[in-house]
Amino acid sequence: MYYQPAIDRKRPSTIECEMLLPPDSIVTMTMDFDKVFLKYTEHRPDANRGFDVGSAVLTTKDPEQNLMRIYTDTLLVVLPTPDFSMPYNVITLTCTVIALFFGSLFNLLIPRANSHLHR
């Protein structure tokens, strides 16, 4: 058995197992994995699509030493949908707070015109 762990954004995981199986046998292999957090530039234009897990390759050898490769189906894993409106909300809130602060400070520092007439 050979296992090569993945390196983020460089290479996928690799598992190689050599087994001698009797005819009509069933083998089930499972593997847990964690997807790293995606950078904001790595999200697809359609955020609801998810990401693809590539297919596995099963290489068999019959008693006559003939090799046959079988490719499994790919898997589509759905990700939580990111909310790209968050930067807009942050910018809007920040600008509102700055405007309120500047307006209040401006009213305190600048004397009102004709303020002597109202006394």
Backbone as CSV, one residue per row, in Angstrom:
resi,resn,N_x,N_y,N_z,CA_x,CA_y,CA_z,C_x,C_y,C_z
1,MET,0.856,-1.176,0.000,0.000,0.000,0.000,0.902,1.239,0.000
2,TYR,0.543,2.215,-0.824,1.308,3.450,-0.933,0.337,4.610,-0.809
3,TYR,0.673,5.583,0.026,-0.167,6.771,0.204,0.706,8.005,0.089
4,GLN,0.297,8.928,-0.770,0.989,10.207,-0.916,-0.017,11.309,-0.616
5,PRO,0.169,12.044,0.488,-0.802,13.090,0.836,-0.751,14.255,-0.149
6,ALA,-1.851,14.962,-0.204,-1.957,16.098,-1.123,-1.171,17.287,-0.598
7,ILE,-0.756,18.126,-1.513,-0.190,19.435,-1.193,-1.179,20.447,-1.743
8,ASP,-1.660,21.332,-0.878,-2.696,22.278,-1.256,-2.313,23.060,-2.502
9,ARG,-3.217,23.056,-3.459,-3.102,23.786,-4.719,-1.935,23.333,-5.598
10,LYS,-1.343,22.168,-5.289,-0.229,21.682,-6.101,-0.456,20.266,-6.621
11,ARG,-0.843,19.337,-5.744,-1.052,17.966,-6.212,-2.118,17.281,-5.355
12,PRO,-2.857,16.335,-5.958,-3.898,15.626,-5.203,-3.318,14.475,-4.392
13,SER,-4.147,13.898,-3.547,-3.740,12.713,-2.786,-3.644,11.518,-3.725
14,THR,-2.770,10.584,-3.374,-2.625,9.363,-4.164,-2.604,8.175,-3.221
15,ILE,-3.447,7.200,-3.515,-3.444,5.936,-2.760,-3.294,4.815,-3.774
16,GLU,-2.332,3.949,-3.534,-2.153,2.775,-4.384,-2.178,1.549,-3.496
17,CYS,-3.044,0.613,-3.836,-3.156,-0.646,-3.085,-3.041,-1.797,-4.075
18,GLU,-2.238,-2.753,-3.737,-2.147,-3.950,-4.561,-2.811,-5.078,-3.786
19,MET,-3.872,-5.647,-4.403,-4.651,-6.690,-3.723,-4.841,-7.876,-4.650
20,LEU,-4.865,-9.032,-4.074,-5.205,-10.254,-4.795,-6.609,-10.632,-4.360
21,LEU,-7.563,-10.535,-5.287,-8.966,-10.754,-4.955,-9.481,-12.020,-5.625
22,PRO,-10.248,-12.789,-4.883,-10.877,-13.966,-5.509,-11.999,-13.513,-6.453
23,PRO,-12.405,-14.333,-7.386,-13.485,-13.954,-8.309,-14.787,-13.644,-7.553
24,ASP,-15.587,-12.763,-8.112,-16.889,-12.364,-7.567,-16.799,-11.754,-6.168
25,SER,-15.701,-11.133,-5.851,-15.574,-10.483,-4.545,-15.941,-9.010,-4.672
26,ILE,-16.290,-8.416,-3.556,-16.658,-7.006,-3.506,-15.715,-6.309,-2.538
27,VAL,-15.135,-5.195,-2.990,-14.227,-4.408,-2.164,-14.784,-2.995,-2.068
28,THR,-14.821,-2.466,-0.856,-15.265,-1.091,-0.646,-14.158,-0.338,0.063
29,MET,-13.774,0.803,-0.530,-12.759,1.651,0.098,-13.377,3.020,0.310
30,THR,-13.161,3.587,1.476,-13.626,4.948,1.752,-12.445,5.767,2.249
31,MET,-12.552,7.063,2.008,-11.483,7.962,2.436,-12.106,9.299,2.797
32,ASP,-11.819,9.799,3.969,-12.270,11.118,4.375,-11.232,12.145,3.954
33,PHE,-11.719,13.313,3.568,-10.794,14.384,3.227,-11.426,15.712,3.572
34,ASP,-10.586,16.685,3.784,-11.018,18.052,4.063,-10.583,18.934,2.917
35,LYS,-11.501,19.752,2.460,-11.171,20.724,1.419,-10.685,21.985,2.119
36,VAL,-9.550,22.510,1.676,-9.031,23.728,2.276,-9.972,24.881,1.948
37,PHE,-9.882,25.932,2.710,-10.686,27.109,2.421,-10.262,27.688,1.082
38,LEU,-11.241,28.021,0.273,-10.939,28.612,-1.017,-10.641,30.093,-0.856
39,LYS,-9.693,30.576,-1.629,-9.447,32.014,-1.675,-10.592,32.649,-2.450
40,TYR,-10.808,33.932,-2.243,-11.937,34.560,-2.925,-11.770,34.543,-4.442
41,THR,-10.539,34.458,-4.927,-10.320,34.423,-6.370,-10.538,33.030,-6.951
42,GLU,-10.642,32.016,-6.103,-10.814,30.646,-6.582,-12.274,30.233,-6.698
43,HIS,-13.188,31.081,-6.257,-14.602,30.748,-6.399,-14.992,30.859,-7.866
44,ARG,-15.805,29.926,-8.305,-16.269,29.936,-9.683,-17.321,31.018,-9.857
45,PRO,-17.566,31.431,-11.093,-18.628,32.420,-11.313,-19.989,31.939,-10.808
46,ASP,-20.248,30.628,-10.912,-21.479,30.063,-10.369,-21.138,29.445,-9.019
47,ALA,-21.359,30.187,-7.948,-20.960,29.733,-6.614,-21.764,28.530,-6.146
48,ASN,-22.920,28.288,-6.738,-23.763,27.169,-6.317,-23.335,25.836,-6.916
49,ARG,-22.359,25.832,-7.793,-21.984,24.593,-8.481,-21.197,23.634,-7.592
50,GLY,-20.350,24.099,-6.718,-19.531,23.204,-5.903,-18.185,22.957,-6.558
51,PHE,-17.526,21.857,-6.157,-16.238,21.525,-6.773,-16.211,20.047,-7.141
52,ASP,-15.350,19.716,-8.083,-15.255,18.352,-8.595,-14.163,17.582,-7.873
53,VAL,-14.468,16.349,-7.543,-13.456,15.409,-7.063,-13.193,14.481,-8.236
54,GLY,-11.943,14.410,-8.628,-11.595,13.626,-9.808,-11.886,12.144,-9.641
55,SER,-11.897,11.456,-10.757,-12.213,10.034,-10.730,-11.014,9.227,-10.248
56,ALA,-11.316,8.046,-9.739,-10.273,7.103,-9.343,-9.943,6.226,-10.543
57,VAL,-8.740,5.692,-10.553,-8.322,4.792,-11.620,-8.053,3.438,-10.989
58,LEU,-8.746,2.434,-11.493,-8.572,1.070,-11.000,-7.886,0.274,-12.098
59,THR,-6.719,-0.238,-11.806,-5.968,-1.022,-12.785,-6.032,-2.482,-12.370
60,THR,-6.531,-3.310,-13.255,-6.648,-4.745,-12.944,-5.693,-5.534,-13.836
61,LYS,-5.320,-6.679,-13.315,-4.431,-7.569,-14.057,-5.041,-8.968,-13.972
62,ASP,-5.340,-9.536,-15.102,-5.917,-10.884,-15.099,-4.795,-11.921,-15.054
63,PRO,-5.140,-13.217,-14.925,-4.084,-14.257,-14.833,-3.126,-14.272,-16.025
64,GLU,-3.561,-13.787,-17.186,-2.669,-13.757,-18.358,-1.813,-12.498,-18.372
65,GLN,-1.812,-11.726,-17.300,-1.028,-10.503,-17.148,-1.487,-9.369,-18.074
66,ASN,-2.757,-9.373,-18.492,-3.315,-8.277,-19.281,-3.787,-7.183,-18.336
67,LEU,-3.397,-5.950,-18.626,-3.801,-4.819,-17.789,-5.066,-4.182,-18.359
68,MET,-5.965,-3.807,-17.455,-7.161,-3.096,-17.847,-7.390,-1.980,-16.836
69,ARG,-7.641,-0.775,-17.349,-7.887,0.375,-16.467,-9.364,0.713,-16.479
70,ILE,-9.899,0.947,-15.278,-11.295,1.338,-15.110,-11.298,2.674,-14.392
71,TYR,-12.029,3.633,-14.945,-12.132,4.964,-14.353,-13.503,5.105,-13.702
72,THR,-13.521,5.524,-12.457,-14.788,5.711,-11.759,-15.409,7.052,-12.144
73,ASP,-16.636,7.251,-11.729,-17.308,8.519,-11.978,-16.689,9.614,-11.124
74,THR,-16.755,10.840,-11.627,-16.316,11.968,-10.812,-17.419,12.297,-9.807
75,LEU,-17.078,13.089,-8.837,-18.014,13.436,-7.775,-18.114,14.954,-7.696
76,LEU,-19.327,15.459,-7.601,-19.550,16.891,-7.440,-19.966,17.140,-6.000
77,VAL,-19.154,17.890,-5.269,-19.417,18.192,-3.865,-19.884,19.635,-3.759
78,VAL,-21.025,19.826,-3.130,-21.607,21.162,-3.010,-20.968,21.891,-1.833
79,LEU,-20.528,23.120,-2.076,-19.929,23.959,-1.039,-20.974,24.912,-0.470
80,PRO,-20.743,25.422,0.729,-21.612,26.505,1.196,-21.478,27.701,0.250
81,THR,-22.582,28.330,-0.048,-22.578,29.441,-1.001,-22.046,30.702,-0.334
82,PRO,-20.975,31.293,-0.874,-20.446,32.520,-0.273,-21.359,33.704,-0.556
83,ASP,-21.328,34.661,0.332,-22.120,35.874,0.174,-21.176,36.994,-0.234
84,PHE,-21.127,37.291,-1.520,-20.202,38.293,-2.022,-20.724,39.712,-1.835
85,SER,-21.876,39.881,-1.177,-22.364,41.227,-0.898,-21.733,41.792,0.370
86,MET,-21.006,40.971,1.103,-20.401,41.410,2.363,-19.454,42.600,2.178
87,PRO,-18.551,42.617,1.189,-17.699,43.803,1.027,-18.510,45.078,0.800
88,TYR,-19.591,44.989,0.043,-20.444,46.154,-0.186,-21.041,46.638,1.134
89,ASN,-21.522,45.708,1.953,-22.112,46.089,3.242,-21.084,46.763,4.147
90,VAL,-19.865,46.247,4.161,-18.812,46.814,5.004,-18.451,48.221,4.529
91,ILE,-18.307,48.395,3.222,-17.963,49.713,2.685,-19.068,50.718,2.993
92,THR,-20.323,50.322,2.826,-21.447,51.220,3.090,-21.488,51.629,4.561
93,LEU,-21.338,50.667,5.461,-21.364,50.970,6.892,-20.194,51.872,7.281
94,THR,-19.005,51.583,6.770,-17.822,52.386,7.087,-17.989,53.824,6.606
95,CYS,-18.489,53.997,5.397,-18.693,55.356,4.871,-19.740,56.116,5.679
96,THR,-20.774,55.437,6.133,-21.802,56.084,6.953,-21.223,56.550,8.283
97,VAL,-20.433,55.709,8.934,-19.824,56.074,10.215,-18.865,57.251,10.033
98,ILE,-18.067,57.231,8.971,-17.132,58.333,8.727,-17.891,59.629,8.448
99,ALA,-18.977,59.549,7.675,-19.768,60.749,7.367,-20.395,61.322,8.634
100,LEU,-20.920,60.473,9.503,-21.502,60.965,10.761,-20.441,61.618,11.644
101,PHE,-19.277,60.980,11.733,-18.194,61.524,12.545,-17.728,62.865,11.979
102,PHE,-17.480,62.922,10.668,-17.005,64.154,10.057,-18.051,65.261,10.178
103,GLY,-19.326,64.943,9.973,-20.384,65.947,10.091,-20.472,66.516,11.489
104,SER,-20.395,65.650,12.498,-20.451,66.118,13.886,-19.243,66.981,14.222
105,LEU,-18.067,66.546,13.807,-16.845,67.296,14.069,-16.865,68.640,13.339
106,PHE,-17.356,68.646,12.127,-17.451,69.873,11.341,-18.389,70.875,12.017
107,ASN,-19.530,70.406,12.513,-20.482,71.291,13.196,-19.905,71.872,14.487
108,LEU,-19.046,71.127,15.169,-18.442,71.628,16.411,-17.330,72.640,16.146
109,LEU,-16.568,72.446,15.087,-15.397,73.286,14.843,-15.697,74.543,14.039
110,ILE,-16.640,74.517,13.174,-16.940,75.668,12.314,-18.073,76.467,12.957
111,PRO,-17.816,77.760,13.239,-18.890,78.585,13.826,-19.975,78.841,12.794
112,ARG,-21.188,78.884,13.254,-22.309,79.123,12.345,-22.320,80.579,11.901
113,ALA,-22.668,80.788,10.657,-22.768,82.156,10.135,-23.976,82.832,10.754
114,ASN,-23.830,84.105,11.071,-24.909,84.899,11.666,-25.348,84.385,13.039
115,SER,-24.449,83.729,13.744,-24.832,83.219,15.071,-25.003,84.371,16.074
116,HIS,-24.373,85.525,15.782,-24.510,86.671,16.682,-25.897,87.321,16.545
117,LEU,-26.607,87.069,15.435,-27.918,87.652,15.246,-29.011,86.949,16.055
118,HIS,-28.773,85.691,16.409,-29.777,84.914,17.115,-29.708,85.091,18.628
119,ARG,-28.758,85.816,19.115,-28.614,85.959,20.576,-29.465,87.014,21.144
